[in-house]
Amino acid sequence: MRKLICFAAVSLSFLTASASQTLKITVTNPLNTVRTDQPVVIPLANYGEVRSALVTVDGQEIPCQLDDLNQDEVFDELCFLADLGKKEQKQYTVELFDTGEPRTYPARVYAEMLLRNTSDKKLKKNQQNNFIESITARGDAADAYHMQHHHGVDFESELNGIRIYFDARQTLDLYGKYKKGLELQATQFYTDAEQKAQGYGDDVLWVGQTFGLGAFRGWDGKKPTHVEPVHSRTQRIISYGPLRTIVELVDRGWQAPKAEANSQLSTLNSQLINMTIRYTQYAGHRDTDVDVYFNKDVNDCRFSTGIINVKGSEEFSNKHGLRACWGTDYPASDTTKWKRETVGLAVLVPQKYILSEEPANKDNYAYVLQIKGKHMSYKVSYTSANETFGYHSAQAWFDHLKSWCREVDSPITVQIK
């Protein structure tokens, strides 16, 4: 009898230690178009401490991902990707466990940060290995731009590749691919001749002082302003994948341009704020989600975003937050080593944030923004004409963007039981 009681106690203890919760998730596609790799994100705050998870559909396991967004060693969100037919509704089962480790799946995204290694002369440009996941520079740092290899954090999906400069510009610079796949671990944004011969992509955009692809900046009443002065600036990787990578830029103590109440925009002072810009890159996507968070209400401040006016580019605007272009230019100042590259760029901003759509100038297609509160979100996207899988004319790119806008305006719906 004693043995039986002891066995029962051990069994009860085991069950308690490996407790699970089961969620039934209904995902619906409202559009009459096929949609793949649609993000489904489940907040975990109401489910206790989750240590591992399993997602199945029609009895088959599919990849999922657990993310610790605030870096407190507790997972905050579960993510998986849904493939849906026209007007299709699918049932997913999610099991959440309070023990174990997250399951591993093949990587479909990649992110890296690297300190420059100038001491080892044997290393090629694309063989740096001083991996880090966060770096902070004081606002008076002499040259934050050259602290990191490829000048800042980079990330990619199978379709795109982006690096963000670690300086006051915080510009998004672009990597164009010939074929779908992950390449930045191999090329580190600096493709050598051998890799080029094998079909790897390369840098395809010159950004200078412009927005590049949708950089977030201030607005002084006449033009965009860089994110300066600041007390410090930080870049960090929050999540490495396998389904989405999340990177953040943190600007502490930014003197952001501020418009005086009931005055013209030319009458400005500044408001001291902390800002976090989060970039989320999902697998299977060429578009990137941008979320901007502030530590206080910034209603009185003026901001801007947009895209570079690629030399001789053709512009497209739907006058409801989508601004795009298609053009060809050299991707670097040293034109003896680079061929001219053709790209299509786009930024999509919810209309509620837009104060004005500025006329194009030699540098940018710009939006002036006003944010009522502490948060805004928008999206950026691009294509390179080098792609075997992408778009090869202005019309094809603009047609794609119209379809993209329809999907953004009609997101999948998620019900949890």
N, C-alpha and C positions, 0 to 999 in steps of 0.2 A: 504494500500500500504506500509505503514511504517512497519507493522508487517511482511509482506512478505519479504521486503528487509532485515529486521533484521534476519528472519529465514534463508534466503539464506546466510547471512554473517556467522551465526553460523555454518551452514552446511559446508561451505567452510573452516572455521577454523578447524572443526573436521576432515575433509578429509586431510587437510594439516598436522595436528598433527599426523595422523595415516597412513602416506604415506607408500606404500609398493612397492617392486620390485619383479618381477617374473623371475626366471631363468629356462631354460629348459636344463636339464643335461642328456647327453647320455653316458652311461657306457657300455663298451664292454669288454668281456672276450675273449682274443685271443687264449686260450687253449681249447683243446678238453677234458677238465676235469671240473667237478662241483667245484665251488669256493664259499665259504660262508664267511660272515663277512669281505668283502674286503673294506678297508678304502677308502672313497672318501672325500677329504679335499679341501674346497673352500676358497682361500684367500679373505678377505673382504675389502681390501684397496680401491677398486674402487667403492664401493657401499655405501659410506657415513657411518654414524654411525648406526650400526645395533644393536637393543636391543632385538629382538626376531625373531624366524624363524619357518617355518613349511615345512616339507618335505613329499611329497606324491609319491606313485607309484601305477599305476592302480587305482587311486582314493582313496587309503588307506593311512592313516598317518603312518609313521614309525619314530622311535626315531632319534633325531639329537642332536647335542651338539654345543654350542658356547664357544670358548676359548679365554681368554685374555692372550696372551703369554708374553707380556712385562709388565703386571701388571699396566697398566695406566688407567684401568676402561673402556677401549674400546675393544670390541671383535675384534680379528684379524682373526679368522678362524671359519668356519662352518665344522663340520664333521658328516657324517653318514656312515652306513655300508651297502654294497650291497651284495645280494645273487644272484649268476649268474649260469645258467646251462652251458653246453658245448657250446662254441662258441656263447653264448647268448649276445644279446644287449638289454638293458633296458633303458626306458625313465623315468627320475625322474623330478618332479616339485619342485622347491625351492622357497618359498616366504619369503622375507626378510622385516622386519618391523622396523621402527625407534622408536617404542614405545613398552611398555609391558615388560614382564620378560620372560626369557627362559622357555620353557615348561619343565615339569618334567616327567621322565620316570624311570622304574625300573632300579636299578643299576646293571651293569654287570662287573664293575671293582671297586676296592677299593684302597685307599691309606691312610696312617696315619703316623704322627710323634707324639711322646710322650716324655715329660720330665719325668725322673725317679721320682717316689714318694716313698721315703724311710721313710717318717714321719708317714704314716698311716699303722700300722702293721697289720691291719685287711684285707688289700687288698692282694689278691692273685697275683701271677706273671702276670696273664692275666686279671687283672681288673684295670689296670692303666687308668687314665682319664685326665691327664694333657695334653690335645691335643694342639699342636702348628702346624704352617704350615711353619715356617722358623726358622733356628738357625744358628748363625755365631760364630765361635770360633777363637780367635787369633792363629797365628801359633805357639806361645809358650805355648798354653794351656797345662796344666799338663796331662790331661786325657780326651780328647774329646770323646773317645770311650765309656766312662761310663756316659756321660751326658744324653743320650737318652735311654729310654726303647727299647728293642731289638736292641740297639747299633747303630741305624740309621733309616732312612726312610724305610718303607716297602710298597709294592704295589702288586696287584694281578689281574688276570683275573679269569675266571671260571676254567682254566686249570693249572695255575701256581701261585707261590708266591715267591717274592724276597725281601730281605733286603740288604741295602748297608751300610757298616760300615762307621761310622763318624770318620775316622782317616786317616793317610797317605796312608793306603792300598787301601781304597775306594773299597773294595772287594764286589762282589755280592755273597751272601749266599742264599741257596735254601730251599724251603718248598715243600715237596711232599704230594700230595693229593691222597686219595683213590677214591673219586667220584668228579664229576664236581660241582663247586659251590664256593661261596665266604666264606672264613673262618677266615681271619686275624682279623676282628673286634672282633670275639669271642675268638680266641686263642692268639692273639697278638704275634704270633710266638712261644709261649711257651705252648704247649698243655698239659693239665693236664690228670690224669688217667681217670677221668670220661668222658672227651671229647674223649680220645683215644678209650674208650669202645663204644662210639657213632659213631665212624668211621671218626673222624677228622684226618687230616694229621699232619705232624710234620717236624722238621728240618731233612734234609736227606744228608747234605754234610759237611765235615770238610774242611775248606779252609786254615787255617794257614796263611802263608806269600805268598801263591800262587795267581794266577790270579782268582781262583774260576771260575766263569762263565764270562769270557770276560772283566775283569777289564782293564781300560785304564791306562797305566803307561809310564814312561820314559824308555830309554835304554842307558846304559853306555858303550856300545861297547862289553860287555860280558854277561850282565844279565839285567833283568828288574829292574827299580828303583821305589821306592815309590814316591808319589806326595808330595815331601818335599825337601827343606824347602819352606814354603809359608808364606805370610804375614797374610792371614786368609783363612779359609775354611768355606763354607756355604752349607747347604742342605735346599731345599725348595720344597713345592708342588705347582705346577702351576695350575693343573686341577685335580678334584676329579672324573670326570665321567659325565654321566653314561656309555659312550661308550669307552672312553679312559681316562687313567690317565697319567699325565705328571709330572715328578719330575726332579729336576736339582741339580747338584753339581757345586759349583763355587769355584775355587781355584784362589785366588788373589795373585799376586806376587810370582809365582812358578819359581824357578830357574831350568828350564827344561834342560836336557842334550842336548848339541849342538855339532855337528861334524864340525870341521874346514874345510873350503872349500879346495878341492884338497888334503885331508889328509886321513889317515886311521881312522876308527871309534874309535880306541883307543886313539886318540888325541882329547880330549874333553875340552870344557869349558861349560858355561851355558848361557841361554838367559832368561831374566826376562819376563814372560808372565802372562796374565790372561786367564784362561780356564773355560769354562762352558760345562759340560757334561749333555746332556738332554736324559732321558730315557722315551720312550713313549710306554705304554702298552695298546693294543687294546683288546676289548672284543672278546671272542672266539679264542684268539691266545695264543699259548704257546711260540711263539717267541716275542722278545722285540727289538724295534728299538733304536739304540744308535746314537746320533749326538754329535759331539765334535766341539766346537766353540772356536776360539782364537781371541784376540784383535789385533793381528799383524800376518804377514806372518811368518810361522814356518818352512819354507823349510830347514833351516840349522839344525833343531832339529831332534832328533831320539826318536821314541816312540815305544811302544810294546803293544800287547794284546795277548790273547790266553785263554787256559783252563787248569785247574788243571789236572795233571796226576794222576787220581784216582788210588789208589794202585792196581797193577796188571791189569790195564785197557787194553782193546783192542783199538788200534788207527785206525782212518780212515781219509784220506785226499784225496781230488780230485785234489790237486795241482793247484787249481784255486781259492783259498780263503776260502774253507770250510775245517775246521779241527774239528774233533769230537773224542769222546771216549765213551766207555762203561765199567764200572767197579764197584767194590763193596768195601766199606770200612766203618769203624765206623764214624758216623757224628760228634762225639765230643770226647774229650780226656778222658772223664769219661765213659769208656766202660761198667761199671757195670750197667748202667741205659739205655743203648741204644743197639738196635740190629744193625747188619750190614745192610747197605742200598745200593741198586743197582741203579745207575743213568746213564743216557745217556746225554752227554753235547755236545754243538756245538757252534762254532763262525764262522761267515761268513763275510769276509772282501773283499771289491772290490780289484781286482788284482792291480789296479793302485797305491794303497797305500803300497803294500808289497815290502820291500827290500829283505827280506829273510824269509824262513820258517825254523826255527831252529830245530835241532835234539831234540827229546824228552830227558828230563833229569828227575831226581827223583821228581821234583816239577811240571813242566809245559810242555805243548805243546805250543810253542811261535811263534809269528810273530814279526819281526822287521819292523817298519813302517816309511815311510817318507811322509809328507803331504805338498803338494805344494799349499800354500795358507793359508786360515784361517778356513777351515772347512773340516771335513770328517764324513762319516756315515758308520755304519756297523750293524750287527744283531747278537743276541745271542738267543739260544734256549736250552731247556732241557726237559727231561722226568724222572719220577721216576717209577721204576718197581712196586711200590705199586699201581699205577693207575689201576682202572678197565677199563678205557677208552683209555689207552695209549699203550706203547710198552714194550715187555717183553723179548727181546733178542737183542744182538748186531746187528744181521742181520736185524731185523725188524726196529730198530732205524736208521741204516745207509740207508736202503731203503727209509724210510720216508724222510730223509735229502736230498736224491737225488731228490725226488719229490718236496720238499720245494725249492731247488735251481732252479728247472725249473720254479716254480711260481715266484720266485724273479726275474729271468731273463726275464720273460714275464708278466709284470704287467698289470693290467687292464688299459684301456685308458678312459679318461674322457674328454668330449667336452661340453663346456658351450655356450649356446645361450641366 
